Amino acid sequence: MKTRTILSCIKCFNTHKEFNKPFMNKREPPLIFFVSYPSDMFDILYFVPSQKFIVKHSIYNNMKTNTKNDLIYFYNYSDVRAYLQALIDKTPTISDEHEFTKLLKKFAKSGNAYGQSILGLCLQVGFGCEANPKEAMMWWKKAAKQGDDCAQFYVGRDYYYGQESHVNYKQAAYWLELSALQGHDAAQQLLGECYFYGRGVKQDFKIAKDWYAKSAAKGNVNAICMLGICYSHGYGVRVKYKKAFEYFTLAADKGNVEAMYQLGFCYGLGQGVDADLEKSITLWFKAAEQGHEGAIESLNELKELAEQNENSF
């Protein structure tokens, strides 16, 4: 995931004529939010309270292009709250999170997909309102039907794991594919899982590997790890231990616990790298410290084997 940071939230006073063309009402200039990326790209989000809509422009290499609404994907609730809080910090007309959520409800009720998606985040974590995951899912479904890729991912993920809905892999695969086709990396990774395990779709390791590759190209750590598994076991591709080792190393360096565990096997068995039992054990210890059951089991087996060898002398 490419982490984005809200650089600043300022009120626009028609200083940028090109960006301000949709909003020529000088009595109510829009709130402008600048969202930066690690690359040379950044977004400009326009919030216009009275007109009840949000428009996004993406800027890349000084070229202005209109794009579809795109909502950041979060890995945990603290990131969600930090993102939402950043939206209202230093904003002259929005004083607190409750006012912000109240404004979002106006956008959402007017049918704005972007507003519905962000309102879903607020309701999921209780930002400016009481937490209500069921209502959050309701708004995400509305946004998903309008084509919002992030909302489609949230709906698909819910059907996959059965968080607010009953597990329905067929529905999960349907919504995840819609999101994945728009380039959502987390949706691409989870859709790869659907094909890998045959959940909601016919099992197909090659298609799974292709979706993992698309997601990994955007930096999705889970997808990078799964690519390593594909290459180490020959799922949808010829076995290439060296390539598997490279993917596991990349994912493990980014903190992926499963990759640490798999990398331990690479060193232990000498697959794609010179055998090094000490490094293997070190990696399993790191994974075990984070609760990885496979790593814990592997360490216990090594311990039992060592005790048997001691008793044999």
C-alpha positions in Angstrom: 0.0 0.0 0.0 1.2 3.5 -0.8 0.7 5.5 2.3 -0.7 8.9 1.8 -0.4 11.9 4.1 -2.6 14.9 4.3 -0.2 17.8 3.9 -2.6 20.6 4.7 -6.2 21.5 4.8 -6.8 25.1 3.6 -9.7 27.1 2.4 -9.5 28.1 -1.3 -10.0 31.8 -2.2 -10.0 31.3 -5.9 -6.2 31.5 -6.1 -6.0 28.6 -8.5 -8.3 29.4 -11.5 -7.7 26.2 -13.3 -8.5 24.0 -10.4 -11.4 26.2 -9.3 -13.4 26.2 -12.6 -16.2 23.9 -11.2 -16.7 26.3 -8.3 -17.2 29.9 -9.5 -19.4 30.9 -6.5 -17.1 33.3 -4.7 -19.5 33.5 -1.7 -18.7 29.9 -0.8 -15.3 28.8 -1.9 -14.8 25.1 -1.5 -12.6 23.5 1.2 -9.5 22.1 -0.5 -7.6 19.1 0.8 -4.2 18.3 -0.5 -3.3 14.6 -0.3 0.3 13.6 -1.2 1.8 10.3 -2.3 5.3 8.9 -2.1 5.6 9.5 -5.8 5.2 12.8 -7.7 1.5 12.5 -7.6 -1.0 14.2 -5.3 -4.8 14.6 -5.1 -6.9 17.7 -4.6 -10.2 16.9 -3.0 -13.0 19.6 -3.1 -15.6 19.7 -0.4 -18.5 22.0 -1.2 -21.1 21.8 1.7 -24.0 23.6 0.1 -23.7 21.8 -3.3 -23.3 18.5 -1.5 -20.7 16.9 -3.6 -17.0 16.0 -3.6 -14.7 16.2 -6.7 -11.2 14.8 -6.9 -8.5 15.9 -9.3 -5.2 14.0 -9.5 -2.0 15.8 -10.4 0.9 13.9 -11.9 4.1 15.4 -13.4 2.3 18.8 -13.4 -0.5 17.4 -15.7 -4.1 17.8 -14.5 -6.3 14.8 -15.1 -9.8 13.9 -13.8 -9.9 10.4 -12.3 -12.5 8.2 -10.7 -13.0 8.6 -6.9 -10.3 6.7 -5.0 -10.3 6.1 -1.3 -7.2 5.1 0.7 -7.1 1.5 2.0 -6.3 1.2 5.7 -4.8 -1.8 7.5 -6.0 -0.8 11.0 -8.4 1.4 12.8 -5.7 3.8 14.1 -4.8 4.6 10.5 -8.4 5.3 9.7 -8.8 7.7 12.7 -5.5 9.4 11.9 -6.6 10.0 8.3 -10.1 11.3 9.2 -8.6 13.5 11.9 -6.1 15.0 9.4 -9.0 15.9 7.2 -10.5 18.3 9.8 -7.3 19.6 11.4 -6.6 23.3 10.6 -9.8 23.6 8.6 -11.5 26.9 9.4 -15.1 25.8 8.9 -14.9 22.3 10.5 -14.2 22.4 14.2 -14.3 18.8 15.3 -15.0 15.2 14.2 -18.7 15.4 15.0 -19.2 18.3 12.7 -17.1 16.5 10.0 -19.2 13.4 10.2 -22.4 15.4 10.1 -21.2 17.0 6.9 -20.3 13.6 5.5 -23.8 12.4 6.1 -25.1 15.2 3.9 -22.8 14.2 1.1 -23.7 10.5 1.6 -27.5 11.1 1.6 -27.2 13.2 -1.6 -25.8 10.1 -3.3 -22.1 11.0 -3.4 -20.1 7.8 -3.6 -16.9 9.2 -2.1 -18.8 10.7 0.8 -20.6 7.4 1.4 -17.2 5.6 1.5 -15.7 7.9 4.0 -18.8 7.9 6.1 -18.5 4.1 6.2 -15.0 4.5 7.7 -16.4 6.9 10.3 -19.1 4.5 11.3 -16.8 1.5 11.3 -14.4 3.1 13.9 -16.8 5.5 15.7 -15.2 8.7 14.4 -17.6 11.6 15.2 -20.4 9.1 15.9 -21.2 5.9 17.6 -19.5 2.9 15.9 -22.0 1.1 13.8 -20.4 -1.5 11.4 -23.8 -2.6 10.0 -24.6 1.0 8.9 -21.1 1.3 7.6 -21.7 -1.7 5.4 -24.9 -0.2 4.2 -23.2 3.0 3.0 -20.3 1.0 1.4 -22.9 -1.1 -0.5 -24.5 2.1 -1.8 -21.1 3.4 -2.9 -20.0 0.1 -4.3 -23.1 0.0 -6.6 -22.0 3.4 -7.9 -18.6 2.0 -8.8 -16.4 3.1 -5.9 -13.5 0.7 -5.9 -12.7 1.0 -2.2 -16.3 0.4 -1.2 -16.4 -2.6 -3.5 -13.4 -3.9 -1.7 -14.9 -3.4 1.7 -18.1 -5.2 0.7 -16.2 -8.0 -0.9 -14.0 -8.4 2.1 -17.0 -8.5 4.4 -18.5 -11.3 2.4 -15.2 -13.2 2.4 -14.6 -13.1 6.1 -18.2 -12.9 7.3 -17.8 -9.8 9.4 -21.2 -8.1 9.1 -22.7 -10.5 6.6 -22.8 -14.2 6.4 -19.8 -15.7 4.5 -20.6 -15.8 0.8 -17.6 -16.5 -1.3 -19.5 -16.0 -4.6 -20.5 -12.5 -3.6 -17.1 -11.8 -2.3 -15.4 -12.8 -5.6 -18.0 -10.7 -7.5 -17.3 -7.4 -5.6 -13.6 -8.0 -5.3 -13.2 -8.5 -9.0 -15.0 -5.2 -9.7 -12.6 -3.4 -7.4 -9.6 -5.3 -8.6 -10.3 -4.4 -12.2 -10.1 -0.8 -11.1 -6.6 -1.4 -9.7 -7.3 -1.7 -6.0 -4.3 -3.6 -4.7 -5.9 -5.2 -1.6 -8.9 -6.4 -3.7 -6.5 -7.9 -6.2 -4.7 -9.7 -3.4 -7.9 -11.1 -1.9 -9.3 -12.0 -5.3 -6.1 -14.0 -5.8 -7.0 -15.8 -2.6 -10.4 -16.7 -4.0 -8.8 -18.3 -7.0 -6.0 -19.9 -5.0 -8.4 -21.7 -2.7 -11.4 -22.0 -5.1 -13.6 -19.8 -3.0 -16.6 -18.4 -5.0 -14.8 -19.2 -8.2 -13.2 -22.3 -9.8 -9.8 -22.9 -8.4 -7.1 -21.7 -10.8 -3.6 -21.2 -9.6 -2.5 -19.4 -12.7 -5.2 -16.7 -12.4 -4.4 -16.5 -8.7 -0.8 -15.9 -9.4 -1.6 -13.2 -12.0 -3.7 -11.3 -9.5 -1.0 -11.6 -6.9 1.5 -10.2 -9.4 -0.7 -7.2 -10.1 -1.2 -6.5 -6.4 2.5 -7.1 -5.6 3.5 -4.6 -8.3 1.7 -1.9 -6.2 3.6 -3.0 -3.1 1.0 -5.2 -1.4 3.1 -7.2 1.1 0.6 -10.1 1.4 0.6 -10.5 -2.4 4.4 -10.4 -2.5 4.5 -13.2 0.1 1.9 -15.3 -1.9 4.0 -14.9 -5.0 6.9 -16.4 -3.1 4.6 -19.4 -2.2 3.6 -19.8 -5.8 7.2 -19.9 -7.0 8.4 -22.2 -4.2 5.6 -24.8 -4.7 4.8 -24.4 -8.4 1.3 -23.0 -8.1 0.4 -21.6 -11.5 4.1 -21.3 -12.4 7.2 -23.3 -12.7 9.1 -23.8 -9.4 11.9 -21.2 -9.1 13.4 -21.3 -5.6 15.6 -18.3 -6.2 12.7 -16.1 -7.2 10.6 -17.4 -4.3 13.5 -16.5 -2.0 13.6 -13.0 -3.4 9.9 -12.5 -2.8 10.0 -13.9 0.7 12.9 -11.6 1.5 11.2 -8.6 0.2 8.0 -9.3 2.1 9.8 -10.3 5.3 11.8 -7.0 5.3 8.5 -5.2 5.2 7.3 -7.1 8.3 5.2 -9.9 6.8 5.2 -12.7 9.4 4.2 -15.5 7.0 7.2 -14.5 4.7 9.5 -14.7 7.7 8.3 -18.2 8.3 8.6 -19.3 4.7 12.1 -17.6 4.4 13.1 -19.8 7.4 12.4 -22.8 5.2 14.5 -21.4 2.4 17.5 -21.1 4.7 16.8 -24.4 6.4 16.4 -26.4 3.2 18.9 -24.4 1.1 16.2 -23.4 -1.5 17.2 -20.4 -3.5 20.0 -19.6 -1.1 22.9 -21.4 0.8 21.6 -23.4 3.7 22.0 -21.6 7.0 20.2 -23.3 9.9 21.0 -20.4 12.3 19.3 -17.9 10.1 16.4 -20.3 9.7 15.9 -20.5 13.4 16.3 -16.8 13.9 13.5 -16.1 11.4 11.2 -18.7 13.0 11.8 -17.0 16.4 10.8 -13.7 14.9 7.7 -15.2 13.4 6.9 -17.1 16.6 7.2 -13.9 18.7 4.4 -12.5 16.6 2.2 -15.6 17.1 2.8 -17.5 13.9 1.6 -21.0 14.8 3.6 -22.7 12.0 6.8 -21.1 13.3 6.0 -22.1 16.9 5.4 -25.7 15.8 8.6 -25.8 13.8 10.6 -24.6 16.8 9.0 -27.1 19.0 9.8 -29.9 16.6 13.5 -28.8 16.5 13.5 -28.7 20.3 12.1 -32.3 20.5 14.6 -33.5 17.9 17.5 -31.9 19.8 16.3 -33.6 23.1 16.1 -37.0 21.3 19.6 -36.6 20.0 20.8 -35.8 23.6 19.1 -38.8 25.0 20.6 -41.1 22.4 24.1 -40.5 23.7 
